[in-house]
Amino acid sequence: MHLRALGTLVIYGLYSIASAQSYSNSSSAEGDVVAVRWIGGAPKLNPGTTFGFPWPRGKYQANETKFSGLGGDGDEPVPLQSWVTAYWPDGSIKWTGHAIGGSETVYDGYKITATSTNATSNSSSVSGALSVSDSEDEVTINTGKLTATFPKSGNVLVSTIKTSSGKTVGQNGRLILRSQSAFDDEEGNATSITKFRFESSINETTVEYDESSSVRTLVTVRGTHQATSSAHGDWLPFVLRFYLYADSDAIRIVHTLIFDGKADEDFVTGIGIQFDVPLASEELYNRHVRLAGPDGGLLREAVQGITGLRRDPGEAVRTAQFDGEETPDISTWDTRVSSRMQWIPPWNDYSLTQLSSDGFTLKKRTKAGQSWVKIPGGTQAGGLAYLGGATQGGLAVALRDFWKRYPTSLDISNAASDVGQITLWLYSPSAEPMDLRPYHDGLGEDTYDEQLDALEITYEDYEGGYDTPYGIARTNEIFLYPFDKTPSADTLAALTETANEPPALAADPEYIQQTKAVGSYWATIPSNSTEAAQTIESHLDFLIKYYQGQVSQRRWYGFWDHGDIMHTYDVDRHTWRYDIGGYAWDNSELSPNLFFWNYFLRTGRADVYRFAEAHARHTGEVDVYHIGPFKGFGTRHGVQHWGDSSKQIRVSTPIYRQVFYYLSGGDERVGELLHELMDADKAFLTVDPRRKVRQDNGTYVIDPTALDLDLGLDWSGLASTWLIEWERRGPRWEEAQSKLNTTMHSIANLTNGFVTGLGLYNLYTGVIAPPATDPGNLGNVTVSHLSASFGLPEIISQLADYLGDDMPAGFESAWLDYCYYYGAGSAEQAARYGVSFGSLSLKQGHSRLTAYAAKKLGNSTLAARAWNEFLNTDGFAPDLPWASEPVNGSQVLVPIDEAAWVATNDAALYGLAAIENLAQVAYALG
């Protein structure tokens, strides 16, 4: 058992949101009152949720703070469970996570009051209805609305799910997996294929809860898939996290898989989770099947239908069955129907399959061995299935983003037997086997020279053995809803909506900005913006909406693809370059992640939050290695997310997931991703990022005490890892603090600071020595346009806010020099460093460095230079169309909206520079 507590914490709901004037930076007996609001407005249902909240430096200590609030017309308290997710260096609270339970009343917003524990308070502590029983063999959770039991061994993850009345409506919940040993030969040649079936095998089950508040419990189950047919080793490790909230009749599951197979031998043909549904005491005509379609639609059928027959059982009977209610006693039916029930075939099996983002198919059959009957399908299924009865109850299962994560399926089987099943397929067995093999055979690129030459034409950095999916992961969100009886169609439609957009709370942008808890390089949009600033705001809005539209129009969906965007456009074919080397999937190139999250922080827009959330889920899982030799590194942009041979921490840097982690209240899966990067520097022992361009390739030996480290691309990722581990007080926070401090001192001690470009990193001590080309530290000059393009300016700004006066001596000046001289003229560069930096690009994106220096130095001339770099160098020019145009007819496969001038590199840097320049030197824009 693991307890997470932060004193005594209470929350109260309010119908109004606190104004900016409510944000106090002074302590008082009454405390500080701050607001949270639902992202996108109050939801129809509140099944319980977790959210994060920031606090200014030095205000509250973890063991001396009480959170309370007032809300609603009756000032009714709402139970809250809370914990610290980050600390300032002085030990004060930086971020907290909070959980509220399920409730029938959903307020428009909530307020939290923070007071010291010795202050007088009129509020009282309130505990939730949740209870936990943790024994040697199993964990049982009672939320007050449902009871679920989780075994600690075996293949069953959830042994029973009961309603508050004690009905067992779900049991034997387990993972199922199918695979095969080879891919069918398209040429028709005979190929020996062995097929395998697997079930979950539990390695560990743990539970986390807070006995003092009892609002939320987390059950975590770790294991692998174990073969049940044919010989195959255990594989595809999984982590399932079950979230249960007090007074909630829902279970949220965060389901994570890590691929540890061989791409040319292990072809997944089905990934699923299955539950048994007891039906023995329910008449066939009172058993109901529901499958969600698009836009709140539902397939509403009974296992043995009595509507549409030649003889009418009676309107009351038909209406009750269609509405999912118990039918009148059969003795009251028209006997022409009741006497012939044996001739009405029960429908035993149903299947909904979404093989593309554009359409799903439906079918049903009376039993195995009989023909399937087609049911009219639709476009984008809602992803929910229900099986149950009017008197015995049932179970609904839903997958978030069901159609976006295609190929997916929902199967209902054995509905006419004593025990039916619901199977949610995260990867549908109706689809082709999952093929993760490389998309080309290497094309004869056997040497570094050949690979570099190929890079010149397709922009792909290929190398045999590096195009492996071994170690990538995928996370899905699943929801379980038990019922005492078949729910109304409107209830299931509302649950489908809730599953696809789970309710989320966040503090107001103005408050987050004032705390500086996630950077001070962004700012909310002032009401008195100048015309020039408003124009830039309109451009930012265009870019956000354009990418949202491109996701939909270009069908950037699928099991591995959903959440990512493309890199570069092909103006001739009117399509993104999905099939051209390094121009295809973006894989976080030049930090669009930061653009999206910073834009959300300053606007609070729900559409941006959902977009950035999907992007964070994808880029942190699929584009990064979690096990194996590349663990901790991510993969550069390409046709396949894992295909490029450039494996670097610039892709996996945790700053891309930092905002989501804290806003979510410390999402445990994301937290796991952040912490696992603590070993990312060890990947340099396996991967030499500079291996293809070294002049000393014949003699170079990887030395753990002298690893080549790019002071921009590499250090920014490591620094982000160390800062986040430190502020979270993770298991290795002292090591993180030490390495961060040591590397910052080392950079400050380099004669040319960040302009040095490269250093020799000691894996054990954290010391960065001068590069091998400058052992005497005379002053190396190596400046790249990429060094500051992967979160370096943002993490240094955060470090300045975090460390304050404790910033290592000389570090800030080293960074300000880099910020100033990158955009300076050649003469200035040469006067300062002896040589110019040469021809540099991405100056629009780097204008945010100039703006940072201008703000720090109070230099208005430099501020004006920043805007000149933003408006008049490279990137997006002010006189671009800033609009898309429709393209249709024979020019394209399907009608689309096109802004052919948009490339994601430029969009990411324009977005970041615009946001940061406006926050830091808006006065100089005019």
DADAHU-V846117 format. One record per residue. N is the residue number from 0. RES is the residue in one letter. OMEGA is omega in degrees with one decimal (* if undefined). Layout:
BEGIN
{{N | RES | OMEGA} {N | RES | OMEGA}}
END
This chain:
BEGIN
{{0 | M | 179.6} {1 | H | -178.7} {2 | L | 175.4} {3 | R | -176.7} {4 | A | 174.4} {5 | L | 179.9} {6 | G | 177.8} {7 | T | -171.4} {8 | L | -177.0} {9 | V | 176.2} {10 | I | 177.9} {11 | Y | -179.4} {12 | G | 177.0} {13 | L | 177.1} {14 | Y | -178.0} {15 | S | 179.4} {16 | I | 178.9} {17 | A | 177.5} {18 | S | -179.9} {19 | A | -178.9} {20 | Q | -178.6} {21 | S | -174.8} {22 | Y | -177.7} {23 | S | 175.0} {24 | N | 179.7} {25 | S | 178.3} {26 | S | 177.1} {27 | S | 179.3} {28 | A | -178.8} {29 | E | 179.5} {30 | G | 179.1} {31 | D | -179.7} {32 | V | -179.8} {33 | V | -169.9} {34 | A | 165.0} {35 | V | -179.4} {36 | R | 175.2} {37 | W | 176.9} {38 | I | -179.1} {39 | G | 179.2} {40 | G | -177.2} {41 | A | 179.6} {42 | P | 176.4} {43 | K | -176.6} {44 | L | 173.0} {45 | N | 179.4} {46 | P | -172.5} {47 | G | -178.4} {48 | T | 177.8} {49 | T | -179.7} {50 | F | -179.3} {51 | G | -179.0} {52 | F | -179.0} {53 | P | 179.2} {54 | W | -179.9} {55 | P | -179.3} {56 | R | 170.9} {57 | G | -174.4} {58 | K | -170.6} {59 | Y | 175.6} {60 | Q | -172.5} {61 | A | -175.4} {62 | N | -177.5} {63 | E | -172.4} {64 | T | 174.8} {65 | K | 178.6} {66 | F | 178.2} {67 | S | -178.8} {68 | G | 178.0} {69 | L | -179.5} {70 | G | -179.5} {71 | G | -177.8} {72 | D | -178.9} {73 | G | -178.5} {74 | D | -178.6} {75 | E | 178.9} {76 | P | 176.2} {77 | V | -178.2} {78 | P | 179.8} {79 | L | 172.5} {80 | Q | -172.5} {81 | S | 178.7} {82 | W | 179.5} {83 | V | 176.1} {84 | T | 177.0} {85 | A | -180.0} {86 | Y | 167.3} {87 | W | -178.1} {88 | P | -179.1} {89 | D | 178.5} {90 | G | 177.5} {91 | S | -175.0} {92 | I | 175.9} {93 | K | 176.8} {94 | W | 171.1} {95 | T | 170.7} {96 | G | -179.1} {97 | H | 175.9} {98 | A | 171.0} {99 | I | -177.7} {100 | G | 175.9} {101 | G | -179.5} {102 | S | 175.0} {103 | E | 176.2} {104 | T | 178.9} {105 | V | 179.0} {106 | Y | 178.5} {107 | D | 178.8} {108 | G | -177.5} {109 | Y | 173.4} {110 | K | 175.1} {111 | I | 174.1} {112 | T | 178.8} {113 | A | 178.1} {114 | T | 174.4} {115 | S | -173.8} {116 | T | 178.8} {117 | N | 178.7} {118 | A | 178.3} {119 | T | -179.9} {120 | S | 178.8} {121 | N | -177.8} {122 | S | 178.9} {123 | S | -178.7} {124 | S | 179.7} {125 | V | 178.9} {126 | S | 177.3} {127 | G | -176.7} {128 | A | -173.0} {129 | L | 176.5} {130 | S | -175.3} {131 | V | 172.3} {132 | S | -175.6} {133 | D | -179.4} {134 | S | -179.2} {135 | E | -172.8} {136 | D | -173.8} {137 | E | 174.4} {138 | V | 177.5} {139 | T | -179.0} {140 | I | 174.8} {141 | N | -178.5} {142 | T | -171.8} {143 | G | 178.0} {144 | K | 178.1} {145 | L | 174.8} {146 | T | -180.0} {147 | A | -179.3} {148 | T | -174.6} {149 | F | 176.6} {150 | P | 179.8} {151 | K | 176.5} {152 | S | 179.1} {153 | G | -177.0} {154 | N | -179.4} {155 | V | -178.4} {156 | L | 178.0} {157 | V | -174.7} {158 | S | 178.3} {159 | T | 170.0} {160 | I | -178.1} {161 | K | 174.3} {162 | T | -179.4} {163 | S | 178.2} {164 | S | 177.8} {165 | G | 179.3} {166 | K | 173.1} {167 | T | -176.5} {168 | V | 176.1} {169 | G | -179.9} {170 | Q | 176.0} {171 | N | 176.3} {172 | G | -174.7} {173 | R | 174.5} {174 | L | 175.0} {175 | I | -176.0} {176 | L | 174.6} {177 | R | 176.2} {178 | S | 175.8} {179 | Q | -169.7} {180 | S | -177.2} {181 | A | 178.0} {182 | F | 178.3} {183 | D | 178.7} {184 | D | -177.8} {185 | E | -178.8} {186 | E | 178.9} {187 | G | 178.1} {188 | N | 179.9} {189 | A | 179.0} {190 | T | 178.7} {191 | S | -179.1} {192 | I | 174.3} {193 | T | -179.6} {194 | K | -174.7} {195 | F | 172.3} {196 | R | -176.3} {197 | F | 170.1} {198 | E | 178.6} {199 | S | 174.7} {200 | S | -173.2} {201 | I | 171.0} {202 | N | -175.5} {203 | E | 173.4} {204 | T | 179.4} {205 | T | 179.0} {206 | V | 176.6} {207 | E | 176.6} {208 | Y | -178.2} {209 | D | -176.0} {210 | E | -175.0} {211 | S | -178.0} {212 | S | 172.8} {213 | S | 177.7} {214 | V | -176.4} {215 | R | 173.4} {216 | T | 177.1} {217 | L | 173.6} {218 | V | -178.8} {219 | T | -179.7} {220 | V | 178.0} {221 | R | 179.7} {222 | G | 178.2} {223 | T | 175.9} {224 | H | -174.8} {225 | Q | -176.0} {226 | A | 173.2} {227 | T | 175.8} {228 | S | -177.3} {229 | S | -174.9} {230 | A | 177.8} {231 | H | 177.7} {232 | G | 175.0} {233 | D | -178.9} {234 | W | -174.8} {235 | L | 176.5} {236 | P | -178.7} {237 | F | 169.1} {238 | V | 174.7} {239 | L | 177.9} {240 | R | -179.5} {241 | F | 179.4} {242 | Y | 178.9} {243 | L | -175.9} {244 | Y | 176.3} {245 | A | 177.6} {246 | D | 179.3} {247 | S | 176.1} {248 | D | 179.1} {249 | A | 172.3} {250 | I | 175.5} {251 | R | 179.1} {252 | I | 170.8} {253 | V | -169.3} {254 | H | -177.8} {255 | T | 173.9} {256 | L | 173.5} {257 | I | -179.0} {258 | F | 178.6} {259 | D | 179.0} {260 | G | 175.3} {261 | K | -172.9} {262 | A | -177.3} {263 | D | -179.8} {264 | E | -176.0} {265 | D | -178.4} {266 | F | -179.8} {267 | V | 177.2} {268 | T | 176.8} {269 | G | 175.0} {270 | I | -174.3} {271 | G | 171.1} {272 | I | -170.4} {273 | Q | 176.6} {274 | F | 171.3} {275 | D | 178.0} {276 | V | 179.7} {277 | P | -176.6} {278 | L | -166.8} {279 | A | -173.4} {280 | S | -176.5} {281 | E | 174.5} {282 | E | -177.9} {283 | L | -177.4} {284 | Y | 174.4} {285 | N | 175.7} {286 | R | -171.9} {287 | H | 176.7} {288 | V | 176.8} {289 | R | 176.0} {290 | L | -174.2} {291 | A | 173.1} {292 | G | 178.9} {293 | P | 169.4} {294 | D | 176.9} {295 | G | 179.6} {296 | G | -179.5} {297 | L | 163.3} {298 | L | -175.8} {299 | R | -178.1} {300 | E | 172.6} {301 | A | 179.2} {302 | V | 174.2} {303 | Q | -173.4} {304 | G | 177.2} {305 | I | 171.7} {306 | T | 176.1} {307 | G | -179.1} {308 | L | 177.3} {309 | R | 177.3} {310 | R | -173.6} {311 | D | 178.1} {312 | P | -177.2} {313 | G | -176.0} {314 | E | -178.8} {315 | A | 179.3} {316 | V | -178.3} {317 | R | -179.1} {318 | T | -179.8} {319 | A | -178.7} {320 | Q | -178.6} {321 | F | -179.3} {322 | D | 179.5} {323 | G | 179.2} {324 | E | 177.8} {325 | E | 179.4} {326 | T | 172.9} {327 | P | -179.1} {328 | D | -173.8} {329 | I | 179.5} {330 | S | -179.9} {331 | T | -178.1} {332 | W | 169.3} {333 | D | -174.5} {334 | T | 177.3} {335 | R | 175.4} {336 | V | -174.6} {337 | S | -179.7} {338 | S | -175.7} {339 | R | -177.8} {340 | M | -178.7} {341 | Q | -179.0} {342 | W | 179.1} {343 | I | -174.4} {344 | P | 171.6} {345 | P | 179.1} {346 | W | -171.1} {347 | N | -170.9} {348 | D | 174.6} {349 | Y | 177.5} {350 | S | 172.3} {351 | L | -176.1} {352 | T | 178.7} {353 | Q | -177.1} {354 | L | 174.3} {355 | S | 179.0} {356 | S | -175.7} {357 | D | -176.3} {358 | G | 173.9} {359 | F | 176.8} {360 | T | 179.9} {361 | L | 175.5} {362 | K | 176.3} {363 | K | 178.1} {364 | R | -178.7} {365 | T | 174.4} {366 | K | 179.0} {367 | A | -179.2} {368 | G | 177.2} {369 | Q | -176.5} {370 | S | 171.4} {371 | W | 175.5} {372 | V | -178.4} {373 | K | 173.3} {374 | I | 178.1} {375 | P | -177.2} {376 | G | -177.5} {377 | G | -172.8} {378 | T | -172.2} {379 | Q | -175.0} {380 | A | -178.5} {381 | G | 174.0} {382 | G | 179.3} {383 | L | 174.8} {384 | A | 177.0} {385 | Y | 172.0} {386 | L | 178.9} {387 | G | -176.1} {388 | G | -176.9} {389 | A | -178.6} {390 | T | -175.9} {391 | Q | -178.9} {392 | G | -177.4} {393 | G | -174.6} {394 | L | 171.9} {395 | A | 178.8} {396 | V | -178.4} {397 | A | 175.6} {398 | L | 175.6} {399 | R | 178.0} {400 | D | -176.2} {401 | F | -176.2} {402 | W | 179.0} {403 | K | -177.2} {404 | R | -176.2} {405 | Y | 2.6} {406 | P | -177.6} {407 | T | 178.2} {408 | S | 169.2} {409 | L | 179.8} {410 | D | 169.3} {411 | I | -175.0} {412 | S | 178.7} {413 | N | -180.0} {414 | A | 179.2} {415 | A | -179.5} {416 | S | -178.6} {417 | D | 179.3} {418 | V | 176.8} {419 | G | 178.6} {420 | Q | 166.1} {421 | I | 177.2} {422 | T | 173.2} {423 | L | 179.0} {424 | W | 174.2} {425 | L | 170.2} {426 | Y | -169.8} {427 | S | 174.5} {428 | P | 176.5} {429 | S | 179.8} {430 | A | 171.6} {431 | E | 176.4} {432 | P | 178.3} {433 | M | -175.0} {434 | D | -178.0} {435 | L | 178.1} {436 | R | 176.5} {437 | P | -176.8} {438 | Y | 170.7} {439 | H | -170.8} {440 | D | -179.8} {441 | G | 173.8} {442 | L | 179.7} {443 | G | 179.4} {444 | E | -172.7} {445 | D | -178.1} {446 | T | 177.8} {447 | Y | -179.9} {448 | D | 179.0} {449 | E | 179.8} {450 | Q | 178.1} {451 | L | 177.6} {452 | D | 177.4} {453 | A | 177.4} {454 | L | -178.4} {455 | E | -176.7} {456 | I | -179.3} {457 | T | -179.9} {458 | Y | 177.8} {459 | E | 177.8} {460 | D | -175.1} {461 | Y | 168.9} {462 | E | -179.4} {463 | G | 179.7} {464 | G | 180.0} {465 | Y | -177.8} {466 | D | -174.8} {467 | T | 175.0} {468 | P | -177.0} {469 | Y | 178.2} {470 | G | 177.5} {471 | I | -174.6} {472 | A | 174.1} {473 | R | -179.8} {474 | T | 177.6} {475 | N | 176.6} {476 | E | -176.7} {477 | I | 179.9} {478 | F | 177.4} {479 | L | 179.8} {480 | Y | 177.0} {481 | P | -178.0} {482 | F | 174.4} {483 | D | 177.6} {484 | K | -179.8} {485 | T | -178.1} {486 | P | 177.7} {487 | S | 178.1} {488 | A | 179.7} {489 | D | 178.4} {490 | T | -179.9} {491 | L | 177.2} {492 | A | 178.7} {493 | A | 178.4} {494 | L | 176.4} {495 | T | 177.9} {496 | E | -179.9} {497 | T | -179.9} {498 | A | -177.9} {499 | N | 174.0} {500 | E | -178.5} {501 | P | -179.5} {502 | P | -179.2} {503 | A | 178.9} {504 | L | 176.1} {505 | A | 174.6} {506 | A | 177.9} {507 | D | -179.9} {508 | P | -178.4} {509 | E | -179.7} {510 | Y | 179.6} {511 | I | -179.8} {512 | Q | -176.8} {513 | Q | -178.3} {514 | T | -174.9} {515 | K | -176.6} {516 | A | 175.2} {517 | V | 175.8} {518 | G | 176.6} {519 | S | -177.7} {520 | Y | 174.4} {521 | W | 179.5} {522 | A | 176.4} {523 | T | -175.4} {524 | I | -178.6} {525 | P | -179.3} {526 | S | -176.7} {527 | N | 180.0} {528 | S | 175.4} {529 | T | 178.9} {530 | E | 179.4} {531 | A | 178.6} {532 | A | 178.6} {533 | Q | 177.0} {534 | T | 177.6} {535 | I | 177.7} {536 | E | 178.7} {537 | S | 177.4} {538 | H | 177.4} {539 | L | 178.3} {540 | D | 178.1} {541 | F | -177.3} {542 | L | 179.0} {543 | I | -178.0} {544 | K | 179.7} {545 | Y | 179.7} {546 | Y | 174.8} {547 | Q | 178.7} {548 | G | 179.2} {549 | Q | 176.4} {550 | V | -178.2} {551 | S | -175.7} {552 | Q | -177.7} {553 | R | 178.5} {554 | R | 176.9} {555 | W | -176.8} {556 | Y | 176.5} {557 | G | -175.0} {558 | F | -178.2} {559 | W | -168.9} {560 | D | -172.8} {561 | H | 179.4} {562 | G | -179.2} {563 | D | 176.9} {564 | I | -178.8} {565 | M | -170.2} {566 | H | -170.9} {567 | T | -174.9} {568 | Y | 175.2} {569 | D | -172.9} {570 | V | -178.7} {571 | D | -178.2} {572 | R | -178.3} {573 | H | 178.8} {574 | T | 172.3} {575 | W | -171.9} {576 | R | -175.1} {577 | Y | -172.6} {578 | D | -175.7} {579 | I | 170.6} {580 | G | -175.1} {581 | G | -179.4} {582 | Y | -172.9} {583 | A | -178.2} {584 | W | -168.4} {585 | D | 178.5} {586 | N | 173.2} {587 | S | -177.6} {588 | E | 179.1} {589 | L | 164.7} {590 | S | 171.7} {591 | P | 177.1} {592 | N | -178.1} {593 | L | 175.9} {594 | F | -177.0} {595 | F | -177.0} {596 | W | 177.7} {597 | N | 178.5} {598 | Y | 175.4} {599 | F | -177.6} {600 | L | -175.1} {601 | R | -177.4} {602 | T | -176.1} {603 | G | -175.9} {604 | R | -177.4} {605 | A | -178.1} {606 | D | 179.6} {607 | V | 178.5} {608 | Y | -178.4} {609 | R | 179.5} {610 | F | -179.6} {611 | A | 178.9} {612 | E | 178.4} {613 | A | 178.6} {614 | H | 179.8} {615 | A | 178.9} {616 | R | -179.1} {617 | H | -170.9} {618 | T | 179.7} {619 | G | -176.5} {620 | E | -170.4} {621 | V | -174.7} {622 | D | -174.0} {623 | V | 177.1} {624 | Y | -175.6} {625 | H | 172.3} {626 | I | 175.9} {627 | G | -173.8} {628 | P | -178.8} {629 | F | -175.9} {630 | K | 179.6} {631 | G | 178.3} {632 | F | 173.6} {633 | G | -175.8} {634 | T | 177.1} {635 | R | -178.2} {636 | H | -179.0} {637 | G | -178.8} {638 | V | 172.3} {639 | Q | -173.6} {640 | H | -177.1} {641 | W | -167.0} {642 | G | -173.8} {643 | D | -177.7} {644 | S | 178.0} {645 | S | 178.3} {646 | K | -173.9} {647 | Q | 177.1} {648 | I | 176.6} {649 | R | 179.2} {650 | V | -175.4} {651 | S | -174.9} {652 | T | -173.7} {653 | P | 178.2} {654 | I | 178.5} {655 | Y | -178.1} {656 | R | -175.3} {657 | Q | -177.0} {658 | V | 179.8} {659 | F | -179.3} {660 | Y | -176.6} {661 | Y | 178.7} {662 | L | -178.0} {663 | S | -178.0} {664 | G | 179.2} {665 | G | 177.5} {666 | D | -171.3} {667 | E | 178.0} {668 | R | 178.2} {669 | V | 176.5} {670 | G | 176.2} {671 | E | 178.4} {672 | L | -179.6} {673 | L | -175.7} {674 | H | -175.8} {675 | E | 178.5} {676 | L | 176.2} {677 | M | 177.1} {678 | D | -177.0} {679 | A | -178.9} {680 | D | 177.4} {681 | K | 178.7} {682 | A | 176.3} {683 | F | 177.1} {684 | L | 179.3} {685 | T | -174.2} {686 | V | 173.2} {687 | D | -176.0} {688 | P | -175.5} {689 | R | -171.8} {690 | R | -175.2} {691 | K | -176.0} {692 | V | -179.0} {693 | R | 171.9} {694 | Q | -176.0} {695 | D | -176.6} {696 | N | -178.6} {697 | G | -175.1} {698 | T | -174.5} {699 | Y | 175.9} {700 | V | 179.4} {701 | I | -177.8} {702 | D | -177.4} {703 | P | 178.3} {704 | T | -178.7} {705 | A | 179.9} {706 | L | 175.0} {707 | D | -178.7} {708 | L | 174.5} {709 | D | -175.3} {710 | L | 174.9} {711 | G | -175.3} {712 | L | -174.4} {713 | D | -175.2} {714 | W | -179.4} {715 | S | 178.5} {716 | G | 178.5} {717 | L | 180.0} {718 | A | 177.2} {719 | S | 179.3} {720 | T | -176.5} {721 | W | 179.5} {722 | L | -176.9} {723 | I | 177.0} {724 | E | 179.7} {725 | W | -175.6} {726 | E | 175.0} {727 | R | -171.4} {728 | R | 177.9} {729 | G | -176.7} {730 | P | -176.9} {731 | R | -173.2} {732 | W | -179.9} {733 | E | 174.0} {734 | E | 179.4} {735 | A | 178.8} {736 | Q | -178.5} {737 | S | -178.2} {738 | K | 177.8} {739 | L | -179.3} {740 | N | -178.0} {741 | T | -179.0} {742 | T | 178.0} {743 | M | 175.3} {744 | H | -178.4} {745 | S | 179.4} {746 | I | 178.6} {747 | A | -178.5} {748 | N | 175.4} {749 | L | -175.5} {750 | T | -178.4} {751 | N | 175.0} {752 | G | -178.5} {753 | F | 178.6} {754 | V | 176.7} {755 | T | 174.4} {756 | G | -177.2} {757 | L | 173.6} {758 | G | 178.1} {759 | L | -171.8} {760 | Y | 175.5} {761 | N | -176.1} {762 | L | -173.6} {763 | Y | -175.1} {764 | T | -176.1} {765 | G | 179.8} {766 | V | 174.3} {767 | I | 178.8} {768 | A | 176.1} {769 | P | -178.6} {770 | P | -178.1} {771 | A | 179.5} {772 | T | -178.2} {773 | D | -175.0} {774 | P | -179.3} {775 | G | 179.4} {776 | N | 178.7} {777 | L | 178.0} {778 | G | 176.4} {779 | N | 176.2} {780 | V | 174.9} {781 | T | -176.9} {782 | V | -179.6} {783 | S | 177.5} {784 | H | -177.0} {785 | L | -170.1} {786 | S | -176.3} {787 | A | -173.5} {788 | S | -176.5} {789 | F | 173.9} {790 | G | 180.0} {791 | L | 179.8} {792 | P | -176.0} {793 | E | -178.4} {794 | I | 177.4} {795 | I | 175.8} {796 | S | 177.1} {797 | Q | 177.9} {798 | L | 178.3} {799 | A | 177.8} {800 | D | -174.3} {801 | Y | -174.1} {802 | L | -179.0} {803 | G | -178.8} {804 | D | 179.4} {805 | D | 174.9} {806 | M | 179.4} {807 | P | -178.3} {808 | A | 176.5} {809 | G | -176.5} {810 | F | -177.3} {811 | E | -179.7} {812 | S | 176.4} {813 | A | 179.7} {814 | W | 179.5} {815 | L | 175.0} {816 | D | 179.9} {817 | Y | -179.6} {818 | C | -177.4} {819 | Y | -168.9} {820 | Y | 177.1} {821 | Y | -178.5} {822 | G | 179.1} {823 | A | 178.4} {824 | G | -178.6} {825 | S | -178.2} {826 | A | 178.1} {827 | E | 179.9} {828 | Q | -178.9} {829 | A | 179.1} {830 | A | -178.3} {831 | R | -171.0} {832 | Y | 179.2} {833 | G | 177.1} {834 | V | 174.4} {835 | S | -179.1} {836 | F | -179.3} {837 | G | -176.8} {838 | S | -178.0} {839 | L | 179.2} {840 | S | -179.8} {841 | L | -177.2} {842 | K | 176.1} {843 | Q | 177.8} {844 | G | -179.8} {845 | H | 177.2} {846 | S | 178.2} {847 | R | 173.5} {848 | L | 177.5} {849 | T | 179.5} {850 | A | 179.1} {851 | Y | 179.2} {852 | A | 179.6} {853 | A | 179.7} {854 | K | -177.9} {855 | K | -175.8} {856 | L | -177.0} {857 | G | -172.3} {858 | N | -177.9} {859 | S | 176.9} {860 | T | 178.1} {861 | L | 177.0} {862 | A | 177.9} {863 | A | 177.1} {864 | R | 179.5} {865 | A | -179.4} {866 | W | 175.7} {867 | N | 177.3} {868 | E | -179.0} {869 | F | -171.5} {870 | L | -165.8} {871 | N | 178.9} {872 | T | -180.0} {873 | D | -180.0} {874 | G | -178.1} {875 | F | 179.9} {876 | A | 179.4} {877 | P | -175.4} {878 | D | 172.4} {879 | L | -177.4} {880 | P | -175.4} {881 | W | 176.9} {882 | A | 175.8} {883 | S | 179.2} {884 | E | 178.2} {885 | P | 174.3} {886 | V | -177.3} {887 | N | -178.6} {888 | G | -175.8} {889 | S | 177.6} {890 | Q | -174.0} {891 | V | 178.1} {892 | L | 175.8} {893 | V | 179.8} {894 | P | -179.3} {895 | I | 170.1} {896 | D | -171.1} {897 | E | 165.7} {898 | A | -169.6} {899 | A | -178.4} {900 | W | -177.4} {901 | V | 170.3} {902 | A | -172.3} {903 | T | 175.1} {904 | N | -178.9} {905 | D | -179.2} {906 | A | -179.2} {907 | A | -176.7} {908 | L | 175.3} {909 | Y | -178.7} {910 | G | -179.6} {911 | L | -177.6} {912 | A | 179.6} {913 | A | -178.6} {914 | I | -174.8} {915 | E | 177.0} {916 | N | 178.4} {917 | L | -179.9} {918 | A | -169.7} {919 | Q | -176.5} {920 | V | -179.1} {921 | A | -177.1} {922 | Y | -176.0} {923 | A | -177.4} {924 | L | -179.5} {925 | G | *}}
END
